[in-house]
Amino acid sequence: SSEINVKVYNDSGAAAVASATFDLNNEILKSPQRACAKLGTEKGARGAKICIHAQEQQSGQLKLVLGAKNLPDTDIGLLFKKQETDGFYELYGANGVKAFRSNVAEDNLNPVWEAAFLDVDMLCGGKLDAPLRITVHDMDKGGHAEYLGNVTMSVNQIIQQESSQITVGGLPAQGTVYVKEAVLLPQEMV
């Protein structure tokens, strides 16, 4: 039998004021997300309880369709702004390595990019709350990318189809990145 013993200490940290023991073979397996046990002291059980939360690592693929709204006009004509941006994004995994680069959506301040299929294990090590960085760029006519800003989201936030204000250096910039579609495909379906 595998057990975890959790001890609770007072502010000084000198001695445990209570403890609880979790039987991994019984409690965790019955409820893979959460297990609770009553706190006990040398004088016996108390009314309080402590819970632990276990998150299973995920594998499979994430189908992702991102869009942006109100990107800045970066393609300026000779006499006036053209109201155009040739936007694309790059997605960086939790390890900081570039995992994906989207297609360029030409002449569009509100692009929706083509679907991406991303390996969840490579993206975040199966940890769905790990932060991912999405950088947004404009592709200039000469083939050079102009940085417009970035957003940070986890796979869980992406699945919940959240949107996020684009920032540059931690400060708000023009535009919002939103999730048009996100589906976590289990390994069996890949």
Solvent accessible surface area in square Angstrom, and as a share of the most:
residue,aa,sasa,rsa
1,S,119,0.77
2,S,56,0.36
3,E,112,0.50
4,I,71,0.36
5,N,86,0.44
6,V,35,0.20
7,K,107,0.45
8,V,51,0.29
9,Y,111,0.42
10,N,73,0.37
11,D,157,0.81
12,S,89,0.57
13,G,43,0.41
14,A,88,0.68
15,A,59,0.45
16,A,47,0.37
17,V,72,0.42
18,A,12,0.09
19,S,39,0.25
20,A,6,0.04
21,T,66,0.38
22,F,0,0.00
23,D,30,0.16
24,L,55,0.27
25,N,72,0.37
26,N,79,0.40
27,E,58,0.26
28,I,27,0.13
29,L,130,0.65
30,K,167,0.71
31,S,47,0.30
32,P,81,0.51
33,Q,86,0.38
34,R,129,0.47
35,A,7,0.05
36,C,45,0.27
37,A,19,0.15
38,K,135,0.57
39,L,25,0.13
40,G,20,0.19
41,T,38,0.22
42,E,183,0.82
43,K,187,0.79
44,G,35,0.34
45,A,83,0.64
46,R,135,0.49
47,G,75,0.72
48,A,57,0.44
49,K,124,0.52
50,I,42,0.21
51,C,49,0.29
52,I,42,0.22
53,H,129,0.57
54,A,38,0.29
55,Q,85,0.38
56,E,115,0.52
57,Q,105,0.47
58,Q,65,0.29
59,S,55,0.35
60,G,3,0.03
61,Q,47,0.21
62,L,0,0.00
63,K,54,0.23
64,L,0,0.00
65,V,16,0.09
66,L,0,0.00
67,G,0,0.00
68,A,0,0.00
69,K,110,0.47
70,N,91,0.47
71,L,0,0.00
72,P,30,0.19
73,D,23,0.12
74,T,31,0.18
75,D,17,0.09
76,I,115,0.58
77,G,23,0.22
78,L,184,0.92
79,L,168,0.84
80,F,140,0.59
81,K,112,0.48
82,K,90,0.38
83,Q,111,0.49
84,E,41,0.19
85,T,0,0.00
86,D,6,0.03
87,G,0,0.00
88,F,1,0.00
89,Y,0,0.00
90,E,15,0.07
91,L,0,0.00
92,Y,35,0.13
93,G,6,0.05
94,A,48,0.37
95,N,107,0.55
96,G,48,0.46
97,V,94,0.54
98,K,95,0.40
99,A,52,0.40
100,F,53,0.22
101,R,109,0.40
102,S,9,0.06
103,N,52,0.27
104,V,51,0.29
105,A,16,0.12
106,E,127,0.57
107,D,74,0.39
108,N,57,0.29
109,L,31,0.15
110,N,84,0.43
111,P,0,0.00
112,V,69,0.39
113,W,4,0.01
114,E,120,0.54
115,A,44,0.34
116,A,2,0.01
117,F,107,0.45
118,L,10,0.05
119,D,60,0.31
120,V,0,0.00
121,D,84,0.43
122,M,153,0.68
123,L,2,0.01
124,C,7,0.04
125,G,31,0.30
126,G,1,0.01
127,K,116,0.49
128,L,14,0.07
129,D,89,0.46
130,A,18,0.14
131,P,90,0.57
132,L,1,0.01
133,R,101,0.37
134,I,0,0.00
135,T,4,0.02
136,V,0,0.00
137,H,21,0.09
138,D,0,0.00
139,M,38,0.17
140,D,52,0.27
141,K,153,0.65
142,G,64,0.61
143,G,50,0.48
144,H,133,0.60
145,A,56,0.43
146,E,74,0.33
147,Y,97,0.37
148,L,14,0.07
149,G,0,0.00
150,N,27,0.14
151,V,4,0.03
152,T,79,0.46
153,M,5,0.02
154,S,9,0.06
155,V,0,0.00
156,N,39,0.20
157,Q,71,0.32
158,I,0,0.00
159,I,59,0.30
160,Q,122,0.54
161,Q,91,0.40
162,E,66,0.30
163,S,67,0.43
164,S,31,0.20
165,Q,83,0.37
166,I,0,0.00
167,T,36,0.21
168,V,68,0.39
169,G,76,0.73
170,G,66,0.64
171,L,126,0.63
172,P,105,0.66
173,A,25,0.19
174,Q,86,0.38
175,G,5,0.05
176,T,38,0.22
177,V,1,0.00
178,Y,46,0.17
179,V,8,0.05
180,K,113,0.48
181,E,60,0.27
182,A,10,0.08
183,V,64,0.37
184,L,46,0.23
185,L,38,0.19
186,P,57,0.36
187,Q,99,0.44
188,E,153,0.69
189,M,136,0.61
190,V,90,0.52
